[in-house]
Each structure stands twice: as structure tokens, then as C-alpha cells.
Amino acid sequence: MSSSTHSSEHLIGVDLGTSVVKTTLFDINGLAIVDATRDARLSQPSPGIAEQSGDEFYAAALDAIAEVVERSGIVPSAVAAIAFDGQMAGAIGIDRDWNAITPWYPSALDARYQPYVNTMVERGGERVVALNGSLPFMGPRMLWWQETAPELYARIDKVLIIANFVAGRMAGLQAADAFIDPSYLTWIGVSDTANRAWSAELAETCGISLEKLPRIVPSTSIIGHLSAEAARHCGLSEGVPLVAGAGDQVAGALGAGLVDEGQLVEVAGTFPVLATSLNRYFSDTQHGMLQPLAGPLAPDHWYPMMYISGGGLTHRWFVDKFADEVKAEAMARGVSPYHLLDEQAAAVPPGAEGLLFIPHLVGRACPNDPDIRGAWLGFTWTHERRHFYRSLLESIVYDYAQALNVVREYLPDTEFSEVRIIGGGAKSSFWNQLKADVLGLPYVLLPRQDVAALGTAIMGGHAVGIFPDMAEAARRFAPPGQRIEPRPHIHERYRPYVAAYQAAFDDLRPTFARLTPLSQQMSDE
């Protein structure tokens, strides 16, 4: 088949991120014809509180779809399917008519669920991680509602993930039709993740009703069809198949061509991620560093991954708080302030002359350590802003290095030959070289950097028969590009910094534990 604006040979991928909603129209050859974005408003009135509106996400998705339809000039019947991906951890409660009756609470950015993680572990013990695959987000949120808002909790019919909420609303579903795909399960809390099913055992021991959770469906399931109301808004024909899709990290991994065992991908975005592809399941019960995400290719396809909560937000925070004159110069030169900071940091030796940064400003997620906060260690009067900036960039890669060591511990016979990089951070050639040097592995750029929508579109195309072999399509649509080789002598210089970074958590943990109740006391006052 060849693409045509007069046939249903186009696919739409909708990516619901923390910062933006991005929609892309693809043809069946994986070519992105046009995309559109809408900001996703994040309310953070105080530390540990973060909320987003499900209704705003829905409106943003419709508006973005309408824009790509209008700008592409396709006819209303030209789209074969719309598929969805989005933030992987969090919760939103709906009533039986699919009305959002709570905000969307985005993962660890809203920390009010954290005490209830301990509650679940106290009740379920080691079985929580052994069955679920990692410490959870949604289950503790449900316990938080039970304790602090019992009347609200009683009104909640189903608890959903944000992308599933938006997709279901576009289809006009009722709560009885609610769904979730397996990629999200490891962060729910009552899952038998290895078998891609709910765990009656964990639900009972942790006090969470499975009746409030949606049915589990494969990523390539058609969950409904575009309603007449949604179709009018976005300029498409009523009845377009809507496909479940997957979490944004899983969609991005697929879109980056991560389909063969032993491949690595980094997502340089709001939540920096390092992931690999496996044909078997394992749960990191020893370190708590890796989360097993169910892949879409087969029941035995998995993406073990680690991530840094809000690492990209920390990057932006540094520029916003400490680089006003850099921003002014960047505006005058017509370049990004990150580009100028990269230039300055490139003049600093590896290791930032003995300076370490801890990038976990909202707590460490991998492994779970909510008391950890940000810190600079080892600075003197000789350190300047460029040193602090370089140490921030290095710290994220030190976290990757620690995670890669854990992966190699579990997979001692697996050879890793390269890291594919996607996301906004892939634009920085300086940072890419730094990452290759720290990890000792080549970094490979892709023709497109933001590939979550592409991975989602591949799943949508598979659902309607366009891509019978998703792995083949992913390989074809994500050919490797520029390759950045590590410098062995620089890699050796970084080894002691990685070791010092890893040791810093054990050294600082008691101090952070003392600070946590003090900061909470100030917030209460």
C-alpha cells in the first residue's frame, strides 16, 4: 500500500507527557507528516504537592489532533487508528460516567502517597516487590484516599492512568469499560506483573479493592471508537478505532527500535530513563534499581528500566534560578541557554574538579529512597557556575552507570554495544559525549529524537492490520544515525567519580532522614 490523503492509511499517536501533549500524524511508512503540541499545566503550590487536570489533558489532546488534521489537509476518513501513550505512574479517579472526580496526581512529583508505600510494604512484605516488580504509586494513592478522603474514595468507580482516561473519554466509555495495558502494571502495587494480571493476594493483604481497578488488555487492543462529539471537535470521521497503546517509556523504546535483547536506550527527558530490552522477566528484589515494564511485542517481551524523578525539571530549574545573564546572552545570540552552558561546562575537566551533585530533588525513585534531596558536595571558592552545571549533567549519568552495573549483575553474559538516545536532551552533543565517556559505550543518535508517538502509532497500526510485525516496523523506522564513541582515557578518569557518587547515598542518608521531618514541620507551619 502507498500513503494517500484519500485513504485510511494514516495513523495518529498521542503522547500525554508531564509538560506537553504531543500529537503526530504518520503515514504507513513511519513518516511524520505533521505534529502539534499543547502545554500540560502542572500545579505545584508547595513541595511534595503536584496536580494536573484530566479535563485539560483531554481538551489538549483534542485540540492537538484537530491541528494536525487541519494542517495536513487529510480528509476526515483518512486516519486508520489513534493510539495513546503517556505518563506511566500516577492516578486519577473517575465516576461511573467517566467524569474525573480527582486531579491526575503525577507519579513522585506528588509525594503525598509516600507514607502509604510503607503501609503496603508492612502489609505485603517482600511479596509487594516480588510480585509487583517494584514499589508502587497507584496502590498507595488509593490507601491515601481511603484514609484522608473516604467519601471521595467511595465515589470513585475506577482508578486510571491519564492516557487511558483520555482515550476512554474520546470513545465515550463508561467506567465498566475501563482498561489498562500491562506496561503500567509494575507501578500499580497489586499486580502479578510477570503474568500480566492482577494479584488477588496483594489486593487482599494490602487492603485495595480490585473492583476499582480496570481490566488489563494488550497494548494493541482496540478499546473503543472515536465518538461523534470528539470527531466533530478534531475534524475526523466518527468511529475511528482507538487503541490502548502503552506507557510513554515503553512507546519510546519501541519507537527507538529497541526490540532485540541486549539493546539499551536512554530517554533524555523530564524523567531521564535508561532501559534495555529482554525476552524474559525478572524482578530486581536485591537492589530495587530496575522496574520491569511489559513490552508490546509478546508476553515474554520486557523493558527493565530505571529513571530519575524530574531530572529534566532539575536541569530546567538550574537554568531558571542561576543563569539569568546566560539566558540574556542566549537571547541576544539567538541560541539556547543550554547551548551556552554546555560551551562553558566543556572547559571544565571531567569530574568538575572534585564536585558531585545529587540530582534527586524530589526523592530517589530507583531505588526508592524518598528522603533523598539535592546536594552539591566538594565545592570550594574556586568552583564557578560552569562547574556546578557540569556536575549536574554528570550526576545523571553516574546514576545510569550504577543502574548499568546492576543490569550487568543480572545479565553477566549479555553484551551491550551501544546506547540509543532519544528525547530533548539528545540535542546536546556535549552531553552525549560526556555520557559515552562515563558509561564507556557508544551513543547513537536517531533520525528522530521524540519517538514515543511513533511507537504508539506502530501499536495502533498493528491493531488495525497495517503492521503485522511490530519489531520489523520499529527496526525499519528507527535506523541508527550519528555514533559518538567513548574516549577510554576519560572513561577511566570517571570511574572513581561513579564510585564516590554511589557511596554518597549511604553517607548522606542519615542526614537526609533528619532533614525530612524538619522540612515537613516548616510546611505544616
HELIX and SHEET records of a PDB file:
HELIX    1   1 GLY A   54  SER A   72  1                                  19    
HELIX    2   2 SER A  107  LEU A  109  5                                   3    
HELIX    3   3 ALA A  111  TYR A  113  5                                   3    
HELIX    4   4 GLN A  114  GLY A  124  1                                  11    
HELIX    5   5 ARG A  127  ASN A  132  1                                   6    
HELIX    6   6 MET A  138  THR A  148  1                                  11    
HELIX    7   7 PRO A  150  ARG A  155  1                                   6    
HELIX    8   8 ILE A  162  ALA A  171  1                                  10    
HELIX    9   9 ALA A  175  ASP A  177  5                                   3    
HELIX   10  10 PRO A  182  TRP A  187  5                                   6    
HELIX   11  11 THR A  193  ASN A  195  5                                   3    
HELIX   12  12 ALA A  200  CYS A  206  1                                   7    
HELIX   13  13 LEU A  210  LYS A  212  5                                   3    
HELIX   14  14 ALA A  228  CYS A  234  1                                   7    
HELIX   15  15 ASP A  248  GLY A  255  1                                   8    
HELIX   16  16 GLY A  311  PHE A  322  1                                  12    
HELIX   17  17 ASP A  324  ARG A  333  1                                  10    
HELIX   18  18 PRO A  337  ALA A  345  1                                   9    
HELIX   19  19 ARG A  385  TYR A  410  1                                  26    
HELIX   20  20 GLY A  424  LYS A  427  5                                   4    
HELIX   21  21 SER A  429  LEU A  439  1                                  11    
HELIX   22  22 ALA A  452  ALA A  463  1                                  12    
HELIX   23  23 MET A  470  PHE A  477  1                                   8    
HELIX   24  24 PRO A  488  ASP A  524  1                                  37    
SHEET    1   A 6 ALA A  32  ASP A  39  0                                        
SHEET    2   A 6 VAL A  20  ASP A  27 -1                                        
SHEET    3   A 6 HIS A  10  LEU A  16 -1                                        
SHEET    4   A 6 VAL A  79  GLY A  86  1                                        
SHEET    5   A 6 PRO A 241  GLY A 247  1                                        
SHEET    6   A 6 ILE A 222  HIS A 225 -1                                        
SHEET    1   B 3 TYR A 105  PRO A 106  0                                        
SHEET    2   B 3 GLY A  90  ILE A  94 -1                                        
SHEET    3   B 3 LYS A 158  LEU A 160 -1                                        
SHEET    1   C 2 PHE A 179  ILE A 180  0                                        
SHEET    2   C 2 ARG A 215  ILE A 216  1                                        
SHEET    1   D 2 SER A 191  ASP A 192  0                                        
SHEET    2   D 2 ALA A 197  TRP A 198 -1                                        
SHEET    1   E 7 GLN A 291  ALA A 294  0                                        
SHEET    2   E 7 TRP A 302  TYR A 307 -1                                        
SHEET    3   E 7 VAL A 273  THR A 276 -1                                        
SHEET    4   E 7 LEU A 264  VAL A 267 -1                                        
SHEET    5   E 7 VAL A 419  ILE A 422  1                                        
SHEET    6   E 7 TYR A 443  LEU A 445  1                                        
SHEET    7   E 7 ARG A 483  ILE A 484 -1                                        
SHEET    1   F 2 LEU A 356  ILE A 358  0                                        
SHEET    2   F 2 ALA A 375  LEU A 377 -1                                        
END                                                                             
